[in-house]
Amino acid sequence: MKTHILSFILSALMSASVQGQQTLGNRPRVKSPVVNPDGTVTFNLFDPAARNVSVTGDFEEISRQTLPMTKLENGVWTVTTQTLNPELYSYSFSVDGQRFVDPANSYVNRDISTLSNIFIVSMSNDDKGHLYSVNDVPHGTLARVWYDSPTLGQQRRMTVYLPAAYDGKKNFPVMYLLHGHGGDETSWGDLGRASQIMDNLIAGGKAVPMIVVMPNGNPTCNAAPGWWHEGMYTPDGNAFNRRGAKASMEESFMDIVNFVDNNYKTIRKRSARAVTGLSMGGGHTFGISRLYPGVFDYYGLLSAAARIKNNDMKFDESMARLFASSPRVFWIAIGKDDFLMNMNKELRRYLDNHKYRYEYFENDGGHIWRNWRIYLTMFAQMLFKE
């Protein structure tokens, strides 16, 4: 293990060496990953002491794929993928059974407690890879903001995206964007590429300039791990749930809306507010829609954990109030292989039986960020267009 760690450190040092230098002593200079012109991707790892090395990533549409790597004479392990579709991909290395991030790639995302490297494949200005990239367009501002939640009795943290056109004078509509179980206020910005997607959609005239608010949906946690007084605990997706909360996310949600309206230039009316979320955040969106039917005009349930309460008079009444208010958009999106598909089918049956109007989108894939980035892209283009 010490030999492996030393090899990784040396490889990382080599990757930061002077541009154009091909070797450092007898050790090859490693670049990884290399996105080739034909859309294939080559991974390289220097570890002459390793016996078995592979790379695992979301290279296939539905499942993750593991590719065995071949050792060259100079101690570099290498493998090249098949042609990959334009997309953002994540991956990691396995070295003799131990998982590692790529020491030659400084671009890393955290999903709950798992770190993975990322890279982007793009073949044109019209593909998803380009949409998820930082391009030469006007950029919005992404800020971590603390706000007071009287309902929860906490100072809490959220992420706020302000479009490039935000100048403190003009008022803007707001989309509230909620994360899933195990996530936090950083998830949509880091894993979901929300700021890149919004920058590119707005610059291309495909979305209205809007404020995007990404709160922390865990009422027992004030902020992302390491950013509040509980310190540097290990994230596990269920941190501090057993301590209980003074209120639910849905019940406390107007604290967020009130803070945003009081601290930013917003259009304070229903037609200028949207709320959407993935998985748990989709369930929160469903609850918010029933609690505050007069506050939001656009709802997006993305792979939503939206549970129907059969033979429940209060639930039926809340649904009747919601759809009597005639929301402009009630949108459900899910992948056909998503483990929450049956729950979403039950929701759709309920809506159909009551003749409630909604829109539905289904695509390939499961409960994955690849789909949620697609859904955000689609939903953002539906909003605030008269």
N, C-alpha and C positions, 0 to 999 in steps of 0.2 A: 504494500500500500504506500509506503514512503517513497518507493521508486516511482510509482504512478504520480503521486503528488508533485514530486520534483520535476517529472517530465512535463506535467501540466504547467507549472510555473515557468519553466524554461520556454515552453511553447508560447505562453502569453507574452513573455519578454521579447521573443523573436518577432511576434506579430506587431510589436510597437517599434521595431527597429527602423533605421533610416530608410526612406522610400528608395527602392531600386536595389538595396542590398540583398543579395540572393542567399547568402549563408552567414552564419555566426559561428566561427570556428568550423567544426565539422558538422554542425547541425543545420538542417535545411530550414529555410524561412517558410513558414506555413501560412497559407491564406485559406480561410474557410468561413462560410460557404462561398463558392464561386457560382454565380448565376450565369450560365452560358447563353450565347445568342439564340440557341434553338429552344430555350426554355427548360433544358435539363439543368440540374444543380449538382455540383461536385462538393463533397465534404472531405476534409483532410484533417488528420490528427497525428501529431508526432508523439509516439510512445513506443520506443524500441523494445521495452521490457514487457509490453502487454502480450497476452497469448490469444485473446479473443476480443474483437472490437466490432460494434455495430452502431448504427444510427437509427433512432425511432422518431417518426414525425407524422403529422397529419397530411401525408402526401396523397392519400386516397380520399374520395368523397365521403365515405361513410365511416371507415375505421382507420385506426393508426396503422402504419406500416413499418416493419423493422427490416433494415437492409444490412446484411453482413458486409464488413469492410475488408479490403485486401491489404496486406502488409507489403510495402515496397522494400527494396534493399537498403534504402536510407533511413528506415525506421518510421516512415510515414504510412499511416493507414488511410485508405482512400476508397470512395465509392461514388458513382454518378447515378442519379435517379433517371427514370424515364422522363419524358417531357411533361412538365407540370403546367396546369392551367394558371392563368393570371390570378393571384390570390396572395394573402398573407399566410405564412406557414410557421409552425413552431416545431422544435425538435430538441433532442438531447442525445448524448452519447452513452453507450454502455461499454465499460472497460472491465473485462473479467468479472462481469456480474454487478458492477457498481455503476450507478447512474451519475453522470457528470454533464454540466453545461460545457459548451464549446469554448475553450480558452482563447481561441482566435476571433471570437465574435462577441463584441461588447454589448450587443443589443439583446436584452433579457427582459422577460415579463414574469410577474408572479401571479399565479392563479391559486388562491387560498395559500397553501404552503409550498407549492411546487414551482420551481424556477425552470423556465425553458427559454432557449434562444429563439429568435424570430428572424425571418427574412421575407422579402417581397419579390414576387415574380410579376413583371409587367411587360407586355408586348406592344401596347399602344396606349394612346391618351384616352381611350374609351373603355378600358377594362377595369376590373375591380382592383388589380394591383396598383394602377395609377390613382384610383379613387382613395385608396388607403395610404398613399404616399404623401410626404410633404412636398408640395409642388410650389412653383414660383407664382403664387397667387396672394392676394391680401389675406393676412392671417388674423384670426381672432385671438383673444386673450383667454388663457386657461388659468384660473386662480383657485387655491384652496382657501375656503372661507369658514370662519367660525360664526355660529349664530346661537341665539338663546332659544331653547324650547321650554316654555313654561309648562306645557302639558307633561313632558317627560322629566322636568326638573333638572335639565342638563344643558351645558354648553356643548354644542355638537358641530361636527365638521362636514362640509359638503364641497363639491367642485362646481364652479360656475364658469361656463363658456360665454364670453361676450363676443359678438361678431365684429369683424373688422370695421364695420360702419358705426359701431357704438361710439358716440362722442359725448355722452352725458347730456345731450339736448333732445334728441329725438326719442320717442317711446317705441319699444319693441315688444312683440309677442314673446311668450315663454313656453318652451317645452320642458316638462319635468321627466327625467330619464332615470329609471330605477333598475338597480342591479338584482342579481339572483342570490340564492343561498350560498353562503361562504364568501360572497363579494363584499365590497365596501365602496366608499365614495371615489376610489381610484379606478375601479374596474372598467367602467365605460371609457374613460380616458386612455387607459393603458391597453387593455385587451380588446376593447371595442373600437379603437381608433376614432372616437367620436369627434374630436377637434379636427382631424384631417378630413373626415367625411364631410363635416359641416363646412369647413373652409372651401373644399372643392365643389360641393353642391351649390353653395351660395355664389362662388366666383363664376360658375358656369350658368347661372341664372335658373338652376333647377329647383332651388329651395329659397324661400323668403328669408332674409336675414332675421335671426331670432336669437334670443338668449336660451341657453340650455343649462338646466340645473340638475346636477347629479348628486343627490343626497346619500347619506349612509342609511340603509334600510334596516339596520339592526338596533332596535330600541334599547338593548342592554349594553351596547358599545357606542361610545361617543365618537369614535373615529377609526380609521384604518389601523392595523397593528403597528405599534411603534410610534403612533402619533397622538396618544393620549396617556393619561396618568397611570394606566396599568402597565406601561413599559413594553419591553421587547419580548412578549410572550410568543409562543409558537402558534400561528394561526391553524385552526382545525375546522372552521366552518360552523362551530357550535359554541364559540367562546362566550362564556358568561351567561348563556341562556338560562341556566338553572337559578340565577339570582332573581329572575323576574323583572318586569318593567312596570312602571306606573300606568302606562297606556300602550296601545298598539301603534304600529307605524301609521296605519290609516287614521286613527284617532288624533294623532299628533301632526298630521300632514299640513294642516292649515297654519301651524307655526312657521313652516318653511315658506308657504305662499305669502304670508304676511311679511316675513323678513325680506323676501325678494321684492315685493311691491314697495316696501318702505325704504329700500336701499339701492334700488336700480330703477332706471327709466323704463317702466313697463306699461303696457296697455292694460288697464285694470278692468277688463271685462271678459266674459265667458268666451266670446269668439276669438280671443287672443291667448287662450290657455289650452295646452295639451298635456296629457300625461300618458306615459307608456313605460313598460318594463318587461324584463325577461324572467321567466320561471317564477321564483318567489316574488320578484318585482312585478310580474304580470298578475300574480294573485293580489298584490298590494293595489295595483291599478284597478282591478275588478272591485275590490272593497272600496276604494276611493270613489269610483264611479257611482256606487250606490249610496255612499254617505253624503256626497256633495254634488248632486246632479246639476245644480245651477252654477257651478264654479268653472267647470271644464267643458269644452265643446268637442274635443277630440280624444279618443281613447285607443290605445294600441296594446293588445294582449299578445305578447311574443313568447311562444312556447310556455304559455301561462299555467301556473299552478292555481287554476281558478275552479274552486269546488262549488258545485251546485248543492243547495239544501232543499231536498225534496220534501213536500208536505210541511213546509215551514211558512206560516202566514207572514211573518215579519220579512223574510227573504223575498217572498212574492211581492209584497207591498213595495219594498225598496227597488225591485226590478221594474215594477210598474211605474214608479215615480221617475226612474232614470229614463225610460224610453218614452214616457209622456212628455219629457222635456225636449225630445227630438234632438239628440246630439248629432252634430254634423257627420262625425265619423266614429263608428265602433268597429274596429278592425281586429281580426284574429289571424295570426300567422303561426305556422308550425311546420316542422319537417315530418315527412311521412314515417320516418323511423324513430321519432321522438318517443321516449318512454311515457310522456304525458299525453300522448295522442288520445287515449281512451277518455281521459278527463275532458279534453277539448271536444271530443265527440258528444259527450253528455251535455256540455255547455251549449253546443250548437243545436242539439235536439230540443233543449229547453227553449232556446230562442226561436226556433222554427215553430214549435208547438204554440208559442204565444204570439207568433207573427211579429216578433221584434226585428227591426231592420238592422242588419250588420253586413260587413264585407269579410271575405275569407280568402286567405292565400295559403297554399300548401306547396312545398317543394321537397326535393330529396334531402337526405341527411337527417341527423338527429339533434340531440340537445347540446349544441356546440356553438362556439363563438363565430364560426364561419357563417352560420345561418343568421345569428343575431346582428352581425354587421350588415347583412343583406336587408334584414327587416328594418333596421334603423334607416338605411338608405332609402327604402321605399316609403316608410312612414313620414320621414321629414319632408318628402316632396308632396305629400297630401295636405300639408298644413297651411292655414292662414291665407289661402288664396280665394279672394272674393269672386 
